[in-house]
Amino acid sequence: MQKSSSRSLGRITTTTIGVIFVLLCIQNVTLRRTSVHELSTANNKLTTKVTKKTQNDIIIPTTMKQSNKVDSTMNSNNNKMSAKEFLKFKIEPKQFEIYNHPFPCIRTSKSSNDEDATGFQYIKVYKTASSTVAHIVKYIANKRGRCTEHSNHAAAHEFPSLSTRKTNDPKSFLFTFVREPTKRGISDFFFTRVSQMGREVNITNFKEGCCRPKLKLNGLAGFQLAYISTEERMPQSTFWNSTDPTMIQHPNLLKDRVNNVFHSYDFIGVSDRLNESLVALSFILHLKLTEIIHVNYRTSGSFMPEGKTCIKLAKSVLTPDIEKYLETDEWKAITAGDKLLFNTANEALDNTIDNVIGRNKFKQRLEQYDSLMSLIKECDVICASACSSNGEYTEPTSCLPCMNEKRKQWYNEQKRKLLIST
């Protein structure tokens, strides 16, 4: 009897242990399935985040990747800065050196807009005294032997060879002019949108048309910087977008773009200091003062020929809402790259005058140039336009006879002063 009871207890114990084992196995499988499900869910969430992040990242041009100048945190959502903070950046001190070669007179049958950027190259930025400087470029190139020159409106990135060009190249001289960005934006708006297109002066039209949207340079922290940069063009909205309108995106990359401009050009003038810039250019490129004279072709309130008709150039009278907008953090962020470019160009011009030319030597030549320009000013009426003061179109008259006469008159005066001094 006792043996039978022991056997029954053994069977019960064995059965119980088996049941417990099965239950543990089932629980283990359930836990594994739960872990796999949770891991899969976590991976899906991570993938979603990465996908969204990738969609927000900008596409970096190949040349920028290779240059190693891209900020390592440029794709971080925290990589933003106000215009006030950004303009505290200081670009490496720059001065433009004397061009140590004969004038780069390249004669070719190619168009001045060809991709081969050799010869006398001027990047003509809208509303930076560009027509005035273009006339000077054409005169110098013709006088030096009908040399190839570029003086038409075309952005620097349209010339691929400029991206690998080095300064002080014996076969080319590359220069441009910049302007204080708010003044340039106002001038461009009234010239293009108001005078040429007949648009009303209001804040909506100003925001839409101050920076030539057809050129697709919006959101690059300044029209001028995007236009004169010799690097591959960045995608629109790289440095500014309307979703965060008071902040600059990728400020370190933007600073590098400004810095690179000053290592790509042989000279950058400032149209707000036009005469000083032209005299400095005459030292750098070994030009005569009579080669850099100019007349006022356009003034606001006058008429300008367009085909065989005349259009009136509207005066730049701002509405109160536009004036207020130009003081906002949004406008300052939109133009921050241009502002740093302009500030650095001013500093570079002063450094060139002080350290390369010599302040006293420069001042003496500037005084001579001012005396020459006072004579040339008498040609303004003849040269200004093919339109009368009443807006009537007449066949244009050549400026050259008047300007050549004033050149000779000035030369004779200089000779007389030299004789008196000796």
BELUR-V331930 format. One record per run of one state. SS is the DSSP state (helix for helix, strand for strand, loop for the rest). FROM is the first residue (numbers start at 1). LEN is the number of residues. If there is no record, write none. Layout:
# BELUR-V331930
ss=[SS/SS]
from=[FROM/FROM]
len=[LEN/LEN]
This chain:
# BELUR-V331930
ss=[loop/helix/loop/helix/loop/strand/helix/loop/strand/loop/helix/loop/strand/loop/helix/loop/helix/loop/strand/loop/helix/loop/helix/loop/helix/loop/helix/loop/helix/loop/strand/loop/helix/loop/strand/helix/loop/helix/loop/strand/loop/strand/loop/helix/loop/helix/loop/helix/loop/helix/loop/strand/loop/strand/loop/helix/loop]
from=[1/2/57/62/68/80/83/87/119/124/130/144/149/151/156/159/160/164/172/179/181/197/203/210/213/216/223/229/242/245/247/250/251/262/267/271/285/289/292/303/307/309/313/320/326/329/335/336/358/359/384/387/388/393/394/400/422]
len=[1/55/5/6/12/3/4/32/5/6/14/5/2/5/3/1/4/8/7/2/16/6/7/3/3/7/6/13/3/2/3/1/11/5/4/14/4/3/11/4/2/4/7/6/3/6/1/22/1/25/3/1/5/1/6/22/1]
